[in-house]
Amino acid sequence: MTKIAAITGAASGIGKAATARLLDAGWTVYGLDIRQPAALPQYQDRFKPIQCDVSDAASVTQTFAAMGTTLNALICCAGVLRTGLMENMAIDDFDLVLNINTRGTFLCAQKALPLLRAGVTPDNPARVILLSSLAALRPKIVSGAYAASKAAVTQLTRVMAAEWAPSGVLVNALAPGTVDTPMVRAVSDPTASKGYRPSGVSPVGRIAQPDDVVDVMMFLLSDAARYIAGTTIPVDGGTGAAFIPPG
């Protein structure tokens, strides 16, 4: 039987890479994004693009109500980054970051839960994968709102995992470091991002590609991860392991 996943942020970055990987693996994917994801004719009727504002409760409720009765996985990749020192960060930017990254993740997980539980079997738990960040574990200046939003995602992961695992829904999160995505590229110039700088090259010797993160997602979706719940797994090439002084 074909497995079914819903992926938020499916039009770009890690969400787009996850969508492609699951479709290649034979899954049916509902691809959600604030802008309508492009159709993928090569996958015929297995890719279902949906325009959805994850921060809007009515939009999320309507979207998941239209998916049918069963999901095997939810992958929450929708996110935004706005920068600024805490003393003068625009309130609208702060609200946007928390509304998309934290509220949106919560809303999607809550509305997907009945569909996830409906697809559970004793040998095949449903999976929820939330996108946290290295910033949740090691925050930095000029991105306090983003760090707070992702720290909240990590805590939601722990609580939802404990509450939902008894009904066969396993919740975990990933915490990437710097990933080569449009969101990161948009803030990579310090002069255009109020002094914010990505973590950059990891001890492994490069920044991550979206597929590096998707590789770990595929593990969490596999039978090998049937006893993992409530974790936040760093996918950062060792960036958060220890401080490396400049030079």
N, C-alpha and C positions, 0 to 999 in steps of 0.2 A: 504494500500500500504506500502511495506517495505521501511523504511527510510534508507538513504545511508550516511555514514560518511567516511571522510579521516582522518587518525590519523598518525602524524609523530612521530618518536621515538617509534614505536609500538613494537619493539623487547625487550624492557627492561623497568623497573621502572614504572613510572606513565602511560606512553603510553601503556605499555603492560597490565596494570590493566584496563585502559579505554577501550582497545580493547576487553578484556574479558567481561567487563560489558555490552557494547553495543551489542556484539554478543548474550549474554544471554538474552538481552531484545528484540531480534528479528531484530536488525539492520543488514544491509550489511555493511561491513567495508573493506576499502582499507587500509592496514597496511603498512606504509612506514618506511624504516629505511636504514641507510648506509650499513648495512649488511642484506641480505635477511631474513626476519622474517620466523620462522618455520611455516610450514603448520599446519593447525588445522582441521584434517579430520572430526571431530565431527560436524563441522559447514558446511560441504559440500561446496557448492559454495557461501556461504555468506561471507567467509573470503578470501580476495584477497591480498596476500603478494606481495610487490613490493620493489625492491632494488632501493633506491633513495638517492642521495647526495643533501640535501636541500640547501647547500651553492652554488651549481652549477646551474646556470640559465638554461642551456640546459637540464640538468637532470630533473629539476622541471617542465619545460615546457613540455617535452616529457611525463612525468608521468601523469600530469593532463590532457593532450590532449588525453591520452589513456583511461581515466575513463568513457567516454561516455558523456552524455549531462546534467546530473543533480547530484547535491549533496545537502543534507539537512544540513550537518554540517562539519566543519573543526575544528580539535583539534590539535594544534601544541605543541607537547611535546619534540621534538628533542632538545637536549641541551648538552653542555659540560662545564666543570669547569676546568680551569687551574689556578694555584696559583702562587703568587710571589709578592714581593714588587714592587711598581711602578718604583723605581729607577733602578732595574736590571731585570725586567721581560723580558723573551725572546720575541722578536718581533713576531716570528712564533706562540707562544702561544697566544699572544694578538690578532693576526689576526684570529686565529682559533676560539677563543671565540666569537668575534664579527661576524665572517662569519657564524657560525652555529646558534648562539642564536638570532642575530638581522637580518642579511641579509637573513638567511634561513627562518625565520618567515615571513618576508616581502614578499619574493618570493612566498612562498606557499600560503599566503593569496591573493596575487595579481592574481596568476594563477588559484586559486580556485574560484575567485569571479564570473566569468561568469556562472560557473556550479551552484553556490549557488543561484544566481539570477534566474536561470532557474527553480529552484525548489520551489520558493516562491509562496505562496497563501495568500490571505487576512487574513486568520485565522492561518497561519503557517509560520512565518518568518524563514529564514535560520539562523543558528547560527555559529559563529566563536568564539572559546575559545583558547586564547593564554596563554602560561605558562610564567608568569613573576616570581617574587621571592620576598620574604621578603627583600632580598638584594637591591631591587630597592627602597624600602622605608626606609631601615636602613642599609646602606653599612657598611662594616668592612674592616679592614686592611688585606692585603695579598690576597684579592680577588677583587681588584678594577676593573679589566677588566670585570669580571663576573657581578658585580654590575652595571657597565655602560651599559653592554649589556641588562640587564633586565630592567633597567630604561628606555632604549630606547623602549623596548617592551611595557612598560606601556604607554609611550607617543604615540606610533603607535596605540595602542588600542583606545585611546581617539580620535585621528584624524580619523582613519578608521571608528569608530562608527558614528561620526558625518557625514562623507561623505557617508556612505553606508546604514544607517538606513532608509533614505527615499525610497530606493529601496527594503526594506524588509530584509536586512541582519544585524543582531544584533551582535556586536563585544564586547566581554568582556575578561578580563584576570583574572587569579588566581595567588596569590602570596603566595606559600607555604613557611613555615619555614623549619626546618630540617625534611627530609623525609627519611625513611629507603629504599634507593635505591642503586643499585650498584655504581652509580656515587658518592653518598655521602660516602658510605663505603670506596671507594678508597682513599678518602682524609681525613679520620677520624683519622689517625695516624699523629700527628704533626711532627714527625721526617721524615715522608715521603712526607709531603705536604708543606714544607718551612714555617712551623709555622701556617698555616691556621687551624682553628678549627670551626666545625659546631656550630650553635646556641645551639644544644643539646636539653635536656629535656625542654618542655614548662611548663608554669604555670599549665596547665592541668595535668601534671605529667608524660608525656611520649613524645617521638617523634612521628611524624605522620607515618602512613602506607600509601602506595599509594592509597588504597581505601578511605582514609579520604579525599583526594583531588578529587577523582572520584565522591564521593558523591555530592560534590558541582557542579562538571561538570553536573551531571544528573539533578540537579535543574536548571541550566542554559539552559539545553536542553528541559526542560519541559514547559508546558503551563503556569505554574506559573511565568515564567520569561519572558513573552512576552513584558514587558514594561521596561526591563533592558538593557541598552546599555552604553558602554563607561566606565564601572567600572573596577577597579582592586580590587578583593576581597581577603583579607588576609585569608589564611587557615593555621594558625600557632599556634593554641592553646593559643593565648594571648602573644606569645613571643615578638611581637613588640609593645604591649600595653603600657608598662612602663619598665624603667630600673630596674633590680633587682641586687643590689650589690652582689658581690661574698661573700659567707658565711652567 
